[in-house]
Amino acid sequence: MNPLYFGSSQKPLYGVYHPPKSQPGRPVRTTGVVLCYPLGQEYMRAHRAFRQLATLLTKSGFPVLRFDYYGTGDSGGEGDAGDVEQWTSDVGTAIQELKDTAGVQKVSLVGLRLGGALVALEGLTRTDVDRIVLWDPIVDGKAYVQAMLTGQQNVHEGEGAPSHAAARVAPDATVGILGYPLTARMRGGLERIDLRGLEKPAGDPLVILAVSSEKPEWSALRDRLGERTKKLSYRHIPSLGNWDEVDRWGSALLPQAIIQGIVASLTESN
């Protein structure tokens, strides 16, 4: 693993580059893989899974870059500095960094939860993306924001308090979500996300929808994506997917089956 900072001096991004492991009979791949995290509590819960995913991909011959968006993790910027537009741009910056570092012409993208939405927004506009893996992606940004606000309200009121159907905040307020700031600008960008309205890909990537359970929102996304591209693979791999859960131990989530399924989906021939 090679930790590094990249991007601009004004908005440095922290990443970890995993060089490919060359093995007899298994050449180094000509395509790299960029891993895109979720946010907040889900980032913490997914960190170990991403490290294992990166390790397995390098053993399969891929150069891999995982990184923190601006204003998150170890990247520059305070916790309230980022927004959806910035994070989507960060995905593009990470793509270019991996191309330059590994000397590859094309990359594949893997995004979990909000990371899935971000790689769809950025990756489908580019011609240098080979495959896009949407792992339990956020489809409806408004529902995602409301779920976060309602969950935080219930946590604040304590265990055993009645569940609220909808939580409301002032339009310009910053809300703490399990210790992470959610600004009005962030909320606005998140609420505009609707993957069901994605346009036809600019290039010709294989879009892989990898889901841990059969939710209506993911089935609907599969159907809408199928109308826009013939290169779509839908993979239901039953796995733990409670990424936003908070338990008393603060444990990570390591769903082996879907991690291995994602590796397989990136190594298979088109």
FIROMAR-410785 format. One line per field, with one value per residue: residue in three letters; y, z, x of N, C-alpha, C in turn. Coordinates in steps of 0.05 Angstrom, whole numbers, plus 5000, padded with zeros to 4 digits. Layout:
BEGIN
r (Ala/...)
nc2 (Y/...)
nc3 (Z/...)
nc1 (X/...)
cac2 (Y/...)
cac3 (Z/...)
cac1 (X/...)
cc2 (Y/...)
cc3 (Z/...)
cc1 (X/...)
***
This chain:
BEGIN
r (Met/Asn/Pro/Leu/Tyr/Phe/Gly/Ser/Ser/Gln/Lys/Pro/Leu/Tyr/Gly/Val/Tyr/His/Pro/Pro/Lys/Ser/Gln/Pro/Gly/Arg/Pro/Val/Arg/Thr/Thr/Gly/Val/Val/Leu/Cys/Tyr/Pro/Leu/Gly/Gln/Glu/Tyr/Met/Arg/Ala/His/Arg/Ala/Phe/Arg/Gln/Leu/Ala/Thr/Leu/Leu/Thr/Lys/Ser/Gly/Phe/Pro/Val/Leu/Arg/Phe/Asp/Tyr/Tyr/Gly/Thr/Gly/Asp/Ser/Gly/Gly/Glu/Gly/Asp/Ala/Gly/Asp/Val/Glu/Gln/Trp/Thr/Ser/Asp/Val/Gly/Thr/Ala/Ile/Gln/Glu/Leu/Lys/Asp/Thr/Ala/Gly/Val/Gln/Lys/Val/Ser/Leu/Val/Gly/Leu/Arg/Leu/Gly/Gly/Ala/Leu/Val/Ala/Leu/Glu/Gly/Leu/Thr/Arg/Thr/Asp/Val/Asp/Arg/Ile/Val/Leu/Trp/Asp/Pro/Ile/Val/Asp/Gly/Lys/Ala/Tyr/Val/Gln/Ala/Met/Leu/Thr/Gly/Gln/Gln/Asn/Val/His/Glu/Gly/Glu/Gly/Ala/Pro/Ser/His/Ala/Ala/Ala/Arg/Val/Ala/Pro/Asp/Ala/Thr/Val/Gly/Ile/Leu/Gly/Tyr/Pro/Leu/Thr/Ala/Arg/Met/Arg/Gly/Gly/Leu/Glu/Arg/Ile/Asp/Leu/Arg/Gly/Leu/Glu/Lys/Pro/Ala/Gly/Asp/Pro/Leu/Val/Ile/Leu/Ala/Val/Ser/Ser/Glu/Lys/Pro/Glu/Trp/Ser/Ala/Leu/Arg/Asp/Arg/Leu/Gly/Glu/Arg/Thr/Lys/Lys/Leu/Ser/Tyr/Arg/His/Ile/Pro/Ser/Leu/Gly/Asn/Trp/Asp/Glu/Val/Asp/Arg/Trp/Gly/Ser/Ala/Leu/Leu/Pro/Gln/Ala/Ile/Ile/Gln/Gly/Ile/Val/Ala/Ser/Leu/Thr/Glu/Ser/Asn)
nc2 (4976/5044/5104/5169/5239/5275/5312/5381/5434/5467/5437/5383/5312/5252/5189/5117/5078/5016/4974/4928/4857/4815/4750/4683/4663/4698/4756/4827/4871/4914/4952/4996/5002/5043/5055/5077/5107/5104/5154/5186/5150/5104/5102/5090/5040/5012/5011/4970/4930/4954/4955/4900/4887/4917/4890/4838/4851/4870/4823/4797/4823/4877/4947/4990/5044/5074/5125/5187/5232/5304/5341/5298/5240/5233/5272/5340/5399/5421/5385/5404/5423/5398/5377/5348/5360/5373/5323/5289/5310/5297/5243/5241/5265/5226/5184/5203/5207/5153/5133/5160/5144/5088/5079/5065/5063/5059/5055/5019/5030/5025/5035/5045/5051/5118/5128/5095/5124/5169/5149/5133/5182/5209/5170/5152/5193/5192/5169/5137/5096/5030/4991/4997/4990/4988/4986/4966/5017/5087/5108/5144/5207/5242/5208/5184/5226/5239/5192/5192/5239/5226/5180/5202/5236/5200/5173/5215/5224/5179/5109/5070/5112/5138/5122/5169/5191/5230/5275/5343/5400/5465/5504/5526/5501/5466/5398/5350/5285/5229/5247/5270/5326/5351/5394/5449/5457/5407/5375/5395/5380/5325/5312/5321/5278/5226/5167/5140/5173/5174/5188/5159/5122/5156/5131/5062/5029/4969/4962/4944/4923/4909/4879/4870/4853/4842/4896/4940/4990/4980/4941/4971/5008/4975/4961/5011/5026/4985/5002/5040/5021/4964/4936/4912/4884/4849/4833/4796/4784/4753/4783/4814/4880/4925/4981/5030/5020/5027/4999/4978/4964/4988/4961/4937/4922/4864/4836/4779/4749/4784/4818/4783/4771/4819/4824/4781/4799/4840/4815/4780/4766/4813)
nc3 (5000/4984/5011/4993/4974/4929/4872/4876/4907/4936/4947/4970/4963/4999/4988/4979/4945/4915/4889/4833/4841/4812/4787/4771/4710/4714/4690/4699/4700/4648/4662/4713/4780/4815/4880/4913/4969/5016/5057/5122/5178/5150/5120/5160/5175/5129/5119/5129/5095/5045/5046/5044/4995/4960/4968/4948/4895/4877/4880/4838/4797/4788/4788/4842/4870/4928/4962/4999/4997/4986/5046/5077/5117/5113/5077/5052/5078/5119/5156/5138/5087/5038/4982/4940/4886/4890/4909/4868/4828/4852/4844/4790/4791/4820/4783/4742/4770/4782/4731/4715/4754/4751/4698/4662/4613/4618/4669/4720/4762/4829/4872/4935/4966/4976/4948/4904/4876/4863/4830/4787/4769/4753/4724/4681/4646/4620/4574/4586/4621/4640/4669/4714/4780/4818/4882/4927/4918/4931/4908/4908/4927/4960/4994/5020/5048/5082/5111/5140/5172/5201/5228/5259/5292/5321/5348/5379/5413/5442/5460/5451/5444/5406/5336/5284/5228/5193/5192/5205/5187/5193/5133/5124/5160/5194/5207/5255/5240/5270/5289/5244/5201/5166/5120/5095/5041/5028/5036/4997/4949/4954/4955/4903/4875/4833/4810/4775/4733/4701/4643/4578/4576/4562/4542/4533/4579/4620/4662/4728/4774/4838/4890/4958/4976/4954/4939/4924/4902/4879/4842/4808/4790/4762/4719/4695/4680/4645/4601/4580/4569/4538/4562/4617/4681/4730/4796/4848/4909/4965/5026/5086/5094/5125/5129/5154/5207/5277/5328/5395/5396/5353/5305/5244/5178/5141/5088/5059/5015/4976/4967/4943/4899/4872/4858/4823/4783/4760/4739/4701/4631/4582)
nc1 (5017/5010/5006/4982/4977/4937/4911/4892/4932/4900/4855/4869/4869/4865/4892/4900/4943/4943/4988/4987/4991/5035/5030/5050/5024/4983/4974/4990/4936/4908/4872/4853/4825/4781/4760/4703/4680/4624/4590/4600/4575/4568/4615/4653/4636/4645/4699/4737/4718/4729/4784/4795/4771/4804/4852/4841/4830/4880/4909/4886/4910/4898/4913/4897/4860/4838/4803/4792/4738/4737/4738/4726/4746/4816/4828/4837/4804/4749/4697/4649/4657/4650/4608/4557/4569/4624/4644/4631/4664/4712/4715/4726/4777/4805/4802/4836/4884/4895/4901/4947/4984/4986/4993/4952/4900/4846/4795/4759/4701/4681/4629/4600/4537/4525/4572/4562/4523/4553/4593/4562/4541/4588/4618/4586/4588/4636/4687/4729/4720/4713/4682/4627/4610/4555/4543/4497/4469/4453/4392/4349/4357/4327/4298/4340/4364/4321/4317/4365/4358/4313/4331/4372/4342/4312/4353/4372/4328/4327/4330/4272/4238/4182/4179/4191/4154/4172/4226/4240/4279/4307/4313/4365/4397/4451/4458/4476/4495/4501/4550/4572/4573/4517/4504/4463/4475/4497/4452/4417/4443/4445/4391/4376/4394/4376/4377/4345/4336/4381/4421/4436/4496/4558/4604/4618/4608/4606/4553/4546/4501/4504/4474/4454/4406/4338/4310/4256/4271/4321/4309/4276/4314/4347/4313/4305/4358/4367/4338/4370/4420/4451/4489/4486/4490/4457/4463/4443/4467/4459/4472/4499/4477/4470/4491/4487/4479/4488/4523/4539/4591/4615/4628/4657/4632/4634/4619/4629/4612/4589/4632/4669/4639/4638/4692/4695/4660/4689/4732/4714/4706/4681)
cac2 (5000/5069/5127/5193/5261/5282/5333/5408/5442/5480/5416/5358/5288/5231/5163/5095/5064/4988/4964/4901/4835/4798/4722/4666/4656/4719/4781/4852/4881/4940/4969/5000/5003/5064/5049/5102/5102/5119/5176/5186/5125/5082/5101/5076/5012/4999/5015/4944/4917/4965/4945/4872/4888/4926/4868/4817/4861/4870/4795/4790/4837/4904/4969/5000/5068/5082/5153/5202/5257/5329/5346/5273/5224/5246/5292/5367/5411/5414/5366/5417/5436/5385/5374/5327/5369/5369/5295/5277/5319/5282/5217/5246/5270/5200/5168/5212/5200/5125/5129/5170/5129/5060/5078/5051/5081/5057/5046/5011/5044/5011/5054/5034/5069/5144/5124/5084/5146/5187/5137/5134/5209/5216/5149/5149/5216/5190/5148/5121/5078/5004/4980/5012/4973/5002/4967/4976/5046/5106/5113/5167/5223/5253/5187/5180/5248/5237/5169/5201/5258/5212/5163/5219/5246/5177/5168/5237/5222/5156/5083/5067/5134/5131/5128/5191/5187/5249/5294/5368/5418/5491/5502/5533/5490/5443/5378/5329/5258/5210/5260/5281/5349/5351/5422/5454/5453/5378/5364/5402/5364/5297/5310/5323/5253/5206/5150/5130/5191/5175/5187/5137/5126/5169/5110/5037/5013/4949/4972/4921/4930/4888/4886/4850/4844/4849/4919/4951/5012/4969/4928/4993/5019/4955/4963/5037/5024/4967/5017/5059/5006/4935/4924/4914/4859/4852/4810/4795/4767/4757/4791/4835/4906/4946/4998/5053/5011/5034/4981/4987/4958/5003/4941/4940/4902/4850/4816/4765/4739/4805/4827/4764/4773/4843/4817/4764/4815/4856/4798/4765/4779/4824)
cac3 (5000/4982/5017/4978/4970/4901/4867/4877/4934/4950/4955/4969/4969/5010/4977/4982/4920/4918/4864/4827/4848/4789/4795/4748/4696/4719/4683/4709/4683/4635/4672/4741/4795/4835/4899/4923/4995/5025/5075/5150/5193/5130/5113/5181/5175/5104/5114/5128/5071/5023/5046/5034/4966/4947/4969/4929/4867/4870/4876/4812/4778/4783/4805/4856/4886/4945/4970/5014/4984/4999/5070/5092/5123/5116/5056/5061/5082/5143/5151/5125/5063/5013/4973/4919/4862/4895/4912/4841/4815/4864/4831/4765/4798/4827/4759/4728/4787/4779/4704/4714/4772/4743/4669/4648/4597/4627/4697/4729/4786/4848/4892/4954/4976/4962/4928/4880/4862/4853/4807/4765/4759/4739/4706/4656/4628/4610/4555/4595/4643/4629/4684/4737/4799/4837/4905/4945/4914/4937/4884/4912/4947/4980/5013/5035/5068/5103/5129/5158/5191/5219/5245/5279/5311/5339/5366/5398/5433/5459/5454/5461/5435/5382/5310/5270/5200/5178/5209/5191/5197/5180/5107/5124/5184/5192/5226/5260/5235/5283/5292/5219/5194/5142/5115/5076/5014/5024/5034/4971/4928/4958/4948/4874/4864/4826/4790/4755/4711/4687/4614/4565/4580/4541/4531/4530/4602/4631/4688/4745/4797/4857/4913/4980/4980/4932/4946/4900/4889/4862/4819/4791/4778/4741/4696/4681/4668/4622/4579/4571/4560/4535/4577/4645/4696/4756/4813/4876/4925/4993/5044/5104/5081/5144/5130/5172/5234/5298/5351/5418/5391/5330/5289/5215/5164/5122/5074/5042/4990/4956/4960/4924/4875/4858/4846/4800/4762/4747/4726/4679/4604/4572)
cac1 (5000/5025/4989/4990/4959/4936/4892/4904/4942/4878/4836/4883/4854/4882/4885/4919/4947/4951/4999/4979/5010/5039/5034/5054/4999/4963/4988/4979/4914/4911/4851/4854/4800/4778/4740/4690/4667/4600/4596/4591/4576/4572/4644/4667/4628/4654/4728/4751/4709/4743/4812/4796/4765/4828/4872/4833/4833/4908/4917/4876/4926/4889/4921/4873/4862/4816/4809/4772/4729/4745/4723/4721/4770/4842/4831/4835/4777/4733/4675/4626/4667/4644/4580/4555/4584/4653/4651/4630/4689/4734/4716/4741/4805/4816/4806/4860/4907/4902/4912/4975/5002/4989/4998/4930/4883/4818/4790/4732/4693/4664/4619/4581/4517/4528/4593/4550/4510/4573/4607/4543/4540/4613/4628/4570/4594/4663/4693/4752/4710/4707/4659/4617/4596/4538/4540/4476/4471/4431/4378/4332/4370/4309/4292/4365/4366/4300/4324/4386/4347/4294/4347/4385/4322/4305/4376/4373/4307/4333/4319/4245/4221/4167/4192/4178/4151/4188/4240/4242/4299/4306/4326/4393/4410/4469/4449/4495/4485/4519/4576/4581/4556/4501/4497/4441/4485/4499/4425/4406/4456/4436/4362/4373/4402/4355/4391/4326/4336/4407/4422/4451/4525/4574/4620/4604/4616/4588/4543/4540/4486/4509/4457/4454/4378/4320/4294/4242/4286/4343/4296/4268/4338/4355/4295/4310/4384/4364/4327/4391/4444/4448/4511/4478/4490/4444/4472/4434/4484/4450/4494/4492/4478/4461/4514/4484/4473/4507/4521/4554/4620/4626/4640/4657/4615/4651/4602/4648/4600/4586/4659/4680/4623/4647/4718/4689/4647/4710/4752/4702/4708/4656)
cc2 (5025/5093/5152/5214/5268/5303/5360/5414/5456/5459/5389/5334/5267/5204/5142/5080/5036/4978/4936/4881/4816/4769/4705/4658/4676/4746/4805/4862/4908/4960/4972/5001/5025/5056/5074/5096/5114/5141/5170/5159/5102/5079/5085/5046/4997/4998/4988/4929/4927/4957/4917/4871/4897/4904/4846/4826/4862/4842/4785/4807/4866/4924/4983/5025/5071/5108/5165/5227/5281/5334/5321/5258/5240/5266/5320/5376/5402/5396/5378/5429/5424/5386/5354/5335/5365/5340/5281/5285/5304/5255/5219/5250/5244/5182/5177/5205/5171/5120/5138/5153/5101/5057/5063/5072/5081/5048/5035/5025/5026/5031/5041/5056/5097/5143/5113/5106/5164/5175/5135/5161/5217/5195/5147/5173/5213/5167/5131/5102/5052/4991/4997/4993/4990/4982/4979/5007/5062/5113/5140/5184/5235/5233/5182/5201/5245/5214/5177/5220/5244/5193/5178/5228/5224/5171/5190/5234/5197/5131/5081/5090/5126/5139/5150/5185/5205/5269/5320/5385/5444/5490/5507/5521/5468/5424/5358/5302/5238/5221/5272/5304/5344/5379/5424/5449/5423/5367/5370/5385/5335/5293/5311/5297/5235/5190/5139/5149/5193/5173/5163/5142/5139/5149/5085/5019/4990/4960/4947/4931/4906/4895/4863/4840/4853/4871/4930/4973/5002/4954/4949/5005/5000/4958/4989/5037/5006/4980/5035/5045/4977/4921/4928/4886/4864/4828/4814/4774/4770/4761/4810/4862/4929/4965/5021/5045/5019/5014/4990/4982/4975/4985/4947/4918/4890/4828/4802/4758/4761/4817/4809/4765/4798/4838/4800/4780/4832/4840/4782/4781/4790/4805)
cc3 (5000/4987/5002/4980/4940/4897/4869/4905/4950/4961/4953/4977/4979/4997/4985/4956/4926/4891/4858/4834/4824/4799/4770/4736/4700/4714/4697/4689/4671/4643/4702/4754/4816/4853/4912/4947/4997/5044/5104/5163/5174/5121/5134/5180/5151/5101/5112/5103/5046/5022/5036/5004/4951/4946/4949/4900/4859/4865/4849/4790/4772/4800/4817/4871/4902/4957/4985/4998/5000/5023/5086/5097/5127/5093/5068/5065/5108/5136/5137/5098/5037/5006/4950/4894/4866/4896/4885/4825/4826/4852/4805/4770/4805/4802/4745/4744/4783/4751/4702/4731/4761/4713/4654/4633/4606/4656/4700/4756/4803/4869/4909/4965/4962/4942/4902/4863/4849/4829/4783/4753/4744/4718/4680/4637/4614/4590/4563/4618/4631/4642/4707/4755/4818/4859/4925/4942/4925/4911/4886/4935/4968/5002/5031/5056/5090/5122/5149/5179/5211/5238/5266/5300/5331/5358/5387/5420/5450/5451/5467/5454/5410/5357/5296/5240/5183/5197/5192/5204/5182/5154/5107/5147/5177/5214/5230/5257/5246/5284/5266/5210/5167/5137/5096/5048/5008/5019/5006/4949/4930/4949/4918/4860/4858/4803/4769/4731/4696/4657/4604/4569/4556/4527/4529/4554/4608/4658/4704/4770/4817/4883/4933/4986/4957/4941/4921/4886/4871/4838/4798/4776/4756/4716/4681/4667/4643/4597/4566/4561/4558/4552/4607/4657/4724/4773/4841/4891/4954/5012/5064/5090/5099/5149/5149/5201/5253/5321/5372/5415/5369/5310/5259/5203/5142/5108/5052/5015/4968/4948/4939/4898/4859/4844/4821/4777/4747/4732/4702/4652/4597/4554)
cc1 (5017/5006/5000/4969/4960/4914/4907/4914/4919/4858/4850/4866/4873/4873/4906/4919/4957/4961/4990/5000/5011/5044/5037/5027/4977/4976/4974/4958/4920/4890/4854/4826/4801/4755/4729/4673/4639/4609/4588/4595/4580/4601/4659/4661/4640/4684/4743/4744/4724/4772/4814/4790/4789/4849/4866/4836/4862/4919/4907/4890/4917/4905/4896/4879/4836/4823/4786/4764/4738/4726/4716/4747/4795/4847/4829/4807/4764/4710/4651/4633/4657/4614/4580/4571/4614/4660/4650/4656/4713/4737/4732/4770/4819/4821/4832/4885/4915/4913/4941/4993/5007/4995/4977/4914/4854/4817/4762/4727/4676/4655/4598/4563/4519/4550/4583/4537/4531/4587/4588/4543/4565/4620/4612/4574/4620/4666/4717/4745/4701/4683/4652/4601/4581/4530/4520/4473/4448/4418/4363/4345/4352/4302/4316/4368/4346/4306/4345/4375/4329/4310/4361/4366/4314/4328/4377/4352/4309/4319/4291/4227/4206/4181/4176/4177/4168/4200/4243/4264/4296/4322/4356/4409/4430/4461/4472/4483/4506/4548/4587/4562/4542/4491/4474/4450/4488/4471/4413/4417/4447/4408/4357/4382/4378/4366/4371/4325/4363/4404/4437/4481/4539/4592/4604/4611/4596/4579/4534/4526/4488/4494/4456/4427/4361/4301/4280/4257/4308/4332/4287/4291/4348/4339/4301/4337/4383/4352/4348/4416/4439/4469/4505/4478/4478/4451/4462/4450/4476/4473/4484/4496/4469/4484/4512/4478/4496/4503/4541/4584/4632/4639/4638/4639/4633/4636/4618/4636/4598/4613/4671/4665/4631/4674/4713/4677/4667/4730/4741/4704/4680/4642)
***
